[in-house]
Amino acid sequence: RIPYTSGVVGRVIERGEPQYIADVKQESRWPSRRFLDQAGIISFAGIPLLSEGRVLGVLAIFTRQRRLFSPDERALMNALASQAAIAVANARAYQQIQRYASTVAELYEAATQVSGSLDLDETLQKIARGAAASTDAASSTIILFDEWGEVTHVVDWEVGEIEVRKSGVSRQVWETGRPVVLPDFGLVPAGTVNPRLLALGRQAAVCLPLQVRERVRGVMWVHYNEPRRVAEEDLHLLA
């Protein structure tokens, strides 16, 4: 595993242009020379997988014989890379369509469940459970505040009793009305994360405001068991 921005492959990604190297031993930008030596690699060709001007990946070809890669070979590799880029783009588009259909179904299910109950705690419990399930989260918490900032309700799913601290992310979101994303608890200052979440092994979270008519009534948390770069679609769904 190497950073995708480093080395020769990284240059293909950065520039969006093919790179052809007849003798890799003369190239100093390889991040791992041991791989080349063990595999007996001599020549390399890297062709970007381009879709609408965006690099989706790299077709990397290695040979154990010295190759200059003729114009015909380069044309063939470019054609293969173009077909691969189309396949990747189509697969991603299909995944987005599936995700959208699943999101619509989840929102419909959540609305149906919530509208069937007039009990506040039961309603919040269903929302918390649905929020976690819709984004593959491990747990969720909903906290309601009164107009003076005092906690009136705390409902959780898979968290257990959790103490809402006087100062913390929940208060910040309630005061500002802006969501907070914590993609990795290991990278935030000590004291930022509620100790209960750390005890449960949670490693990432999102906190969103519950807003009605421009007034923030509370916050909703979803927690993850691993560091997570939350996708924009997930934030829209949770919102």
Contacts in CASP RR format, 6 or more apart in sequence:
PFRMAT RR
TARGET T0000
AUTHOR 0000-0000-0000
METHOD contacts of the structure
MODEL  1
RIPYTSGVVGRVIERGEPQYIADVKQESRWPSRRFLDQAGIISFAGIPLL
SEGRVLGVLAIFTRQRRLFSPDERALMNALASQAAIAVANARAYQQIQRY
ASTVAELYEAATQVSGSLDLDETLQKIARGAAASTDAASSTIILFDEWGE
VTHVVDWEVGEIEVRKSGVSRQVWETGRPVVLPDFGLVPAGTVNPRLLAL
GRQAAVCLPLQVRERVRGVMWVHYNEPRRVAEEDLHLLA
2 31 0 8 1.000
2 32 0 8 1.000
3 31 0 8 1.000
4 10 0 8 1.000
4 13 0 8 1.000
5 13 0 8 1.000
5 14 0 8 1.000
6 29 0 8 1.000
6 31 0 8 1.000
7 29 0 8 1.000
7 30 0 8 1.000
7 31 0 8 1.000
8 19 0 8 1.000
8 21 0 8 1.000
8 27 0 8 1.000
8 29 0 8 1.000
8 30 0 8 1.000
8 44 0 8 1.000
8 46 0 8 1.000
9 46 0 8 1.000
9 58 0 8 1.000
9 60 0 8 1.000
10 58 0 8 1.000
11 19 0 8 1.000
11 29 0 8 1.000
12 18 0 8 1.000
12 19 0 8 1.000
12 46 0 8 1.000
12 47 0 8 1.000
12 48 0 8 1.000
12 55 0 8 1.000
12 58 0 8 1.000
13 48 0 8 1.000
13 55 0 8 1.000
13 57 0 8 1.000
13 58 0 8 1.000
16 48 0 8 1.000
16 50 0 8 1.000
16 55 0 8 1.000
17 48 0 8 1.000
18 45 0 8 1.000
18 46 0 8 1.000
18 47 0 8 1.000
18 48 0 8 1.000
18 74 0 8 1.000
18 77 0 8 1.000
18 78 0 8 1.000
19 44 0 8 1.000
19 45 0 8 1.000
19 46 0 8 1.000
20 44 0 8 1.000
20 45 0 8 1.000
20 46 0 8 1.000
20 68 0 8 1.000
20 69 0 8 1.000
20 74 0 8 1.000
21 27 0 8 1.000
21 43 0 8 1.000
21 44 0 8 1.000
21 45 0 8 1.000
22 43 0 8 1.000
22 66 0 8 1.000
22 67 0 8 1.000
22 68 0 8 1.000
22 69 0 8 1.000
23 42 0 8 1.000
23 43 0 8 1.000
23 66 0 8 1.000
24 30 0 8 1.000
24 36 0 8 1.000
24 41 0 8 1.000
24 42 0 8 1.000
24 43 0 8 1.000
24 44 0 8 1.000
25 36 0 8 1.000
25 42 0 8 1.000
27 44 0 8 1.000
30 36 0 8 1.000
35 41 0 8 1.000
39 62 0 8 1.000
39 64 0 8 1.000
40 64 0 8 1.000
41 62 0 8 1.000
41 63 0 8 1.000
41 64 0 8 1.000
42 63 0 8 1.000
42 64 0 8 1.000
42 65 0 8 1.000
42 66 0 8 1.000
42 67 0 8 1.000
43 62 0 8 1.000
43 63 0 8 1.000
43 65 0 8 1.000
43 66 0 8 1.000
43 67 0 8 1.000
43 68 0 8 1.000
43 69 0 8 1.000
44 60 0 8 1.000
44 61 0 8 1.000
44 62 0 8 1.000
44 63 0 8 1.000
45 60 0 8 1.000
45 61 0 8 1.000
45 67 0 8 1.000
45 69 0 8 1.000
45 74 0 8 1.000
45 77 0 8 1.000
46 58 0 8 1.000
46 59 0 8 1.000
46 60 0 8 1.000
46 61 0 8 1.000
46 77 0 8 1.000
47 58 0 8 1.000
47 59 0 8 1.000
47 61 0 8 1.000
47 77 0 8 1.000
47 78 0 8 1.000
47 80 0 8 1.000
47 81 0 8 1.000
48 55 0 8 1.000
48 57 0 8 1.000
48 58 0 8 1.000
48 59 0 8 1.000
48 81 0 8 1.000
49 55 0 8 1.000
49 56 0 8 1.000
49 57 0 8 1.000
49 58 0 8 1.000
49 59 0 8 1.000
49 81 0 8 1.000
49 84 0 8 1.000
49 85 0 8 1.000
49 88 0 8 1.000
50 56 0 8 1.000
50 81 0 8 1.000
50 82 0 8 1.000
50 85 0 8 1.000
51 85 0 8 1.000
51 86 0 8 1.000
51 88 0 8 1.000
51 89 0 8 1.000
52 89 0 8 1.000
56 85 0 8 1.000
56 88 0 8 1.000
56 89 0 8 1.000
57 85 0 8 1.000
57 88 0 8 1.000
59 77 0 8 1.000
59 80 0 8 1.000
59 81 0 8 1.000
59 84 0 8 1.000
61 77 0 8 1.000
67 73 0 8 1.000
69 77 0 8 1.000
99 233 0 8 1.000
103 134 0 8 1.000
103 233 0 8 1.000
103 237 0 8 1.000
106 130 0 8 1.000
106 133 0 8 1.000
106 134 0 8 1.000
106 237 0 8 1.000
107 237 0 8 1.000
110 126 0 8 1.000
110 127 0 8 1.000
110 130 0 8 1.000
110 134 0 8 1.000
113 126 0 8 1.000
114 123 0 8 1.000
114 126 0 8 1.000
114 127 0 8 1.000
117 123 0 8 1.000
117 126 0 8 1.000
120 153 0 8 1.000
121 153 0 8 1.000
121 155 0 8 1.000
124 142 0 8 1.000
124 144 0 8 1.000
124 153 0 8 1.000
124 155 0 8 1.000
125 155 0 8 1.000
125 157 0 8 1.000
127 142 0 8 1.000
127 220 0 8 1.000
128 140 0 8 1.000
128 141 0 8 1.000
128 142 0 8 1.000
128 155 0 8 1.000
128 156 0 8 1.000
128 157 0 8 1.000
128 220 0 8 1.000
129 140 0 8 1.000
129 157 0 8 1.000
130 140 0 8 1.000
130 157 0 8 1.000
131 137 0 8 1.000
131 140 0 8 1.000
131 220 0 8 1.000
131 222 0 8 1.000
131 238 0 8 1.000
132 138 0 8 1.000
132 139 0 8 1.000
132 140 0 8 1.000
132 157 0 8 1.000
132 158 0 8 1.000
132 222 0 8 1.000
132 223 0 8 1.000
134 237 0 8 1.000
134 238 0 8 1.000
135 222 0 8 1.000
135 230 0 8 1.000
135 234 0 8 1.000
135 237 0 8 1.000
135 238 0 8 1.000
136 224 0 8 1.000
137 222 0 8 1.000
137 223 0 8 1.000
137 224 0 8 1.000
138 158 0 8 1.000
138 200 0 8 1.000
138 202 0 8 1.000
138 223 0 8 1.000
138 224 0 8 1.000
138 225 0 8 1.000
139 156 0 8 1.000
139 157 0 8 1.000
139 158 0 8 1.000
139 159 0 8 1.000
139 200 0 8 1.000
139 202 0 8 1.000
139 222 0 8 1.000
139 223 0 8 1.000
140 156 0 8 1.000
140 157 0 8 1.000
140 158 0 8 1.000
140 159 0 8 1.000
140 220 0 8 1.000
140 221 0 8 1.000
140 222 0 8 1.000
140 223 0 8 1.000
141 154 0 8 1.000
141 155 0 8 1.000
141 156 0 8 1.000
141 157 0 8 1.000
141 159 0 8 1.000
141 162 0 8 1.000
141 220 0 8 1.000
141 221 0 8 1.000
141 223 0 8 1.000
142 153 0 8 1.000
142 154 0 8 1.000
142 155 0 8 1.000
142 156 0 8 1.000
142 210 0 8 1.000
142 218 0 8 1.000
142 219 0 8 1.000
142 220 0 8 1.000
142 221 0 8 1.000
143 151 0 8 1.000
143 153 0 8 1.000
143 154 0 8 1.000
143 164 0 8 1.000
143 170 0 8 1.000
143 218 0 8 1.000
143 219 0 8 1.000
143 220 0 8 1.000
143 221 0 8 1.000
144 151 0 8 1.000
144 152 0 8 1.000
144 153 0 8 1.000
144 154 0 8 1.000
144 210 0 8 1.000
144 217 0 8 1.000
144 218 0 8 1.000
145 151 0 8 1.000
145 152 0 8 1.000
145 174 0 8 1.000
145 216 0 8 1.000
145 217 0 8 1.000
145 218 0 8 1.000
146 152 0 8 1.000
149 171 0 8 1.000
149 174 0 8 1.000
151 164 0 8 1.000
154 162 0 8 1.000
154 164 0 8 1.000
156 162 0 8 1.000
159 196 0 8 1.000
159 197 0 8 1.000
159 200 0 8 1.000
159 223 0 8 1.000
160 196 0 8 1.000
161 196 0 8 1.000
162 194 0 8 1.000
162 196 0 8 1.000
162 197 0 8 1.000
163 194 0 8 1.000
163 196 0 8 1.000
164 170 0 8 1.000
165 171 0 8 1.000
165 194 0 8 1.000
168 192 0 8 1.000
169 180 0 8 1.000
169 182 0 8 1.000
169 192 0 8 1.000
169 207 0 8 1.000
170 207 0 8 1.000
170 219 0 8 1.000
170 221 0 8 1.000
172 180 0 8 1.000
173 179 0 8 1.000
173 180 0 8 1.000
173 207 0 8 1.000
173 208 0 8 1.000
173 209 0 8 1.000
173 216 0 8 1.000
173 219 0 8 1.000
174 209 0 8 1.000
174 216 0 8 1.000
174 218 0 8 1.000
174 219 0 8 1.000
175 216 0 8 1.000
176 209 0 8 1.000
177 209 0 8 1.000
177 211 0 8 1.000
177 216 0 8 1.000
178 209 0 8 1.000
179 206 0 8 1.000
179 207 0 8 1.000
179 208 0 8 1.000
179 209 0 8 1.000
179 235 0 8 1.000
179 239 0 8 1.000
180 206 0 8 1.000
180 207 0 8 1.000
181 206 0 8 1.000
181 230 0 8 1.000
181 235 0 8 1.000
182 188 0 8 1.000
182 192 0 8 1.000
182 193 0 8 1.000
182 204 0 8 1.000
182 205 0 8 1.000
182 206 0 8 1.000
182 207 0 8 1.000
183 204 0 8 1.000
183 227 0 8 1.000
183 228 0 8 1.000
183 229 0 8 1.000
183 230 0 8 1.000
184 203 0 8 1.000
184 204 0 8 1.000
184 227 0 8 1.000
184 228 0 8 1.000
185 192 0 8 1.000
185 193 0 8 1.000
185 197 0 8 1.000
185 198 0 8 1.000
185 202 0 8 1.000
185 203 0 8 1.000
185 204 0 8 1.000
185 205 0 8 1.000
185 227 0 8 1.000
186 203 0 8 1.000
186 227 0 8 1.000
193 202 0 8 1.000
193 205 0 8 1.000
197 205 0 8 1.000
197 223 0 8 1.000
200 223 0 8 1.000
201 225 0 8 1.000
202 223 0 8 1.000
202 224 0 8 1.000
202 225 0 8 1.000
203 224 0 8 1.000
203 225 0 8 1.000
203 226 0 8 1.000
203 227 0 8 1.000
203 228 0 8 1.000
204 223 0 8 1.000
204 224 0 8 1.000
204 226 0 8 1.000
204 227 0 8 1.000
204 228 0 8 1.000
204 230 0 8 1.000
205 221 0 8 1.000
205 222 0 8 1.000
205 223 0 8 1.000
205 224 0 8 1.000
206 221 0 8 1.000
206 222 0 8 1.000
206 230 0 8 1.000
206 234 0 8 1.000
206 235 0 8 1.000
206 238 0 8 1.000
207 219 0 8 1.000
207 220 0 8 1.000
207 221 0 8 1.000
208 219 0 8 1.000
208 220 0 8 1.000
208 235 0 8 1.000
208 238 0 8 1.000
208 239 0 8 1.000
209 216 0 8 1.000
209 218 0 8 1.000
209 219 0 8 1.000
210 216 0 8 1.000
210 217 0 8 1.000
210 218 0 8 1.000
210 219 0 8 1.000
210 220 0 8 1.000
211 217 0 8 1.000
220 238 0 8 1.000
222 238 0 8 1.000
END
